[in-house]
């Protein structure tokens, strides 16, 4: 839902910038007669800057979420190997059992995250 709202907001920002460009091109004689080319370009650049900033923000949030999910996955890997190593060292489990448990835990962690 949030992703959909962000995309709608970005689309609205691009439409605003496109409207400025369309208005300037359709009334090019008026813009040229008032020597307002620089002013129109400044307005267009300002509208494009807002959409660029929103895109950067969206990318940062997505990248942080992606990085956090992989960090949690690899921390779980490490924890499984550490605890499994302790069990093997104290002869409470075998090496094959540790890998079976790790596979089960990682399946539980990984499969729900792939279904959206």
Buried (B, 14 or more C-beta within 10 A) or exposed (E): EEEEEBEEEBEEBBEBBEEBBEBBEEEEEEBEEEEBEEEBBEBBEEBBEBBBEBBEEBEEEEEEEEEEEEEEBEEBBEEBEEBBEEBBEEEEBEEEEBEEBBEEBBEEBEEEEEEE
